[in-house]
């Protein structure tokens, strides 16, 4: 049930999430979000519309030839315009196993 809430916007939508983040961040506070890559334009629009400025972003893709599937964005409350697009992160080797560099990543 909790996965469904997180993945399908059952109780709140992206616009509400961005507005809530803005409300609870101090000026200069950072908001991190990951979302389906197909929703890139929608996310960037919603962030900017509430005053959260996207500063860094990168895509994740399963393999070298695959299309990106997940977008990761760092936004700053009240930040100046300008975004740094980082290189895509490839998570699997040619056999479909996680790359060692991905296994070592920690998001704390």
N, C-alpha and C positions, 0 to 999 in steps of 0.2 A: 504494500500500500504506500509506503514512504517513497519508494522509487517512482511510482506512478505520479505522486504529487510533484516530485522534483523534475520529472521528464515531460510531463504533459500539461503543465499550467492549469491544474484542476482548481486550485484555490486562489491563485494570483497569476498575473501575466507579466511579461517582460517589462512593460511600462511601469507597473507597480513595483517590481523589484528594483528598478533603477531609481524611482522616486524615493523608495524606502532607504536605499543606500545613501542617497544624497542627504536625506533628513538626518541620518545617524552619523555621518562623517563630519569631522572637524574640517575647517578650511585646510587644504593641502593633504587631507586624508586620502588613502588609496583604496580602491575597490577593484577586486579581481573577479573575473567571470570567465567561464568556459561555456560554449554553446555550439550547437550544430553549425558548421561552416556555411551552410546555405542561408543562414540568418544574419550574415555579416552586416549588410546594409541596415537592417532593422535594429540590430544592437547598437551600431554606431550612432544612428539617428536618435534612439531613445536616450543613450548616454548624454549626448550633446544637448538634447532638449531639456534635460533637468539640470544642466550645469556641471556634469562630470565629463572631463576632457580625456578622451582616449590618448594615452601616451606611448604605450608599447603594445604590439600585437604579434602573434605568430600562429601558424596553422600546424596541426598535427596530421600526418598521413600514415597509413599502415605500411606502405612500401614505396620505393622510389617511383614507380610508374602509376601509383594510385592517386586519385584526387584527394585533396585535403578533406578531412571529415570533421575536425573539431577546431574551433577558433578559441584562442586564449587572449584576453585583453586585460591590461592594467589601465585604469582610469583614475584621474586625480580630481578631487573636488576643487573647483576654481582654478584649475591649471590653464596655462597658456595653450594656444593652438599649436599643433604640431605633433605628429605621431611617427614613431620609429617602427618600421616593419622589419621584424627579425626573420632569419631564415626558417624555413619549415623544419619541423622535427619529424624524422622518420623513425617509427617505433619497432618495426620488424625487419629481420634479415630476409634473404631470399627463400629460406625454408619456413618462414612464418613465425619464427621464434623472436621473443623480445631481444633487442640489441642490448649488450652489456651496459652501454651508456644510459639507456632508458631504465634498466634495472636499478642503477645506482642513483637515479633522480629521487630526491626527497622534497616533498612540498610540505613544509612545516609552517 
